[in-house]
């Protein structure tokens, strides 16, 4: 819940009194009013199991991803083992919890990186990742599809103004480049 997408989801859901939200963070505790926060080391699978049992959620939104700096993809190429531990292992624990509690809805944020990027119509394409990040996200997706009550979200380029402790995105890159009065060359292969 403390990541770029997570804080936005928490802010939106906490504004609706019908939801009781329990969010997790690893290092930085966001200051979002009316939210319950639990510190969680996602690599501590026993702590994750205990958190799930204690919170007893009826919906889980998994936004965890391996990130070291601005690029998930580059960080995963340099640290494939750590990437796998973060992107796959927690999914196994959460899926096991959902199998024991089939009424729980599991929403998993994957990535468009599960595709090769060579095809045009992404909605119906068969996943063929070209990098470690995409491979680990696809492996997690395969674990989740054993459930009957799940959704997989594959965002492409998510941008906006991050909180100080959150990693940057394309918006930050463009903004910093222009603030330094440098030329920014835009992507030509992205819509």
N, C-alpha and C positions, 0 to 999 in steps of 0.2 A: 503493500500500500504506500510505501514511501518513494517509489519511483515516479518517473514523469507521468506515465499513464495512470498509475495507481492513485496518486494524489488527486487527480481529476475525478476519478471514479468515486473515491471516498467522499470528496466534497459534494458531488452530485447526490449520492445515496444518503449521506447524513442529513441533507436538507429535507428528506422525506421521513416523517416520524414513524412510518410503518416499518422501517428497517432498523434493526439493531446490528450495528457493524462492529466487527472485531478485525482490526488491521494489524499487519506485522511490519516491522522494520528491522534492518540489520544494524546500521550505524547511525543514521540521522533520523531523529524523531520529528516528523512534520508537526507544525502547530495548527492543527485543524480542530476547531471546536466540536464538542459533542461526539467525539470519536474515541473509541477504546483502542489503545495501542499496546501491542506485546512485542518485546524484543525477541527476535528469532534468528538463530544461526541456521540457515537453510541446509548447511552441510551436516548439522547434527540431526540425523534422521530420527533418533529417539525423541529429541525435543520436539520435532515436527509432529510425530505420532501423539505425544502427550498434549500438544497444543490443539490438535484436531479433536481429541477425545474431550478435553476440558471445554473447548468452545462449542462443540457439538453443532456445527453449522448446518444449515439446510441448503446453502449455496457456497461454493468455493470458486473464487476468481484467482487463477494462478497467473501472476505477471512476472514471476521470477525469471531472470535471464542472467547469463554470465556476461559481465561487463567490466572492463578495465579501461577507463578512458572513454573517448567519444565513439569508438567503433566496436560493436559486438563481434563483427565478422573478423576484424584484424586481431583482436584479443584472443579469440578462439583458435585461430590459426597458430598463434604463438603458444597457446596453453590448452591443447586439446583434452588432456586428462581433466583439468579443472573445469573446463567447459562442459564436459560430459557429466561430471559430478553435480554441477549446478542445474543443468538443463534436463537431465534425465532422472537422476536418483530421487529427487523430491516428488516427481510425477509418479514414480512407482509407489511411494508411500501414500500419496493422496488418492491414487487409483484404488489401492487396497482398502483405504478407509471408505471410499464410495461403494466398493463392492459389498462391504459389510453393511452399508447404509444406502441402499439403492434409491431412496427418495432424494438424496442429495444431488443437486445439479452441479456439474463440474464445468467451468468455463476456463479454457486454456488459451492463453495468448501464445501463438506460435509465431511464424514469420513467413513472409513471401520468399525468404531465402531457401525454402524447401523446393523451390522451382529453379530450373537451370537458367531462366532468363532468355532462352532462345525462342520460346513460343509467344504468340500474341495473346490468346484468350486464356488468361490464368484461371478462370473459374472452373473450367473442365479439364485442365491439363493434369497429367500424371506427374507427381513430384519427382524431381531428379536433382537433388542438391549438388552444388559444385564446391561447397566449402564445409568446414567442420561445424560451424554454427548451424547451417541448414540441415546437416546430417543429424545433429543432436536433437534439433527441434522435431524432425521427422520421426526419429526414434521415439520421442516422447508422445507424439501424436498416435503412433501405432499402439502404444501401451494404453492410451486413453480410449481408443476405439473398442476396447473390450467391454466398456461400460454401455449402458442403455440410455443414460441421462447426461449427455455431455454436449458441449459446443466447442468448436475450435475456431479461433479468430486468427487470421493471418494478415496483420497490418503490413503495409508497405513503408512509406516514408511518413513517420509521425513527427510533426514539428510544432513549435511554439516556444514560449519563453519558459525555460526551466527554472526551478528554484535553485538557489546558490549551490547546494550540494549535489544536484542532479547532473548527469552527463549532458553534454551539449547535443545539438542536432543540426540539421541543415540550416535552420534559421540562424542559429548562433554563428555558424561558419560564415554565412553570407554577411551577417551584421558585423562581425569582427573584421572581416576583410574590407568591407566598405568604410568602417570607422577608421581603419588604418590608411584610408585613401589608396587602397590597392585595387587592382582589377580582379573581379571575380568571373571566372569562366564557368558558365552554367553547364549542366549535363545536357547532352544531346540525345541520349538514349533512354530518357525517363519521361513518363507522362504524369 
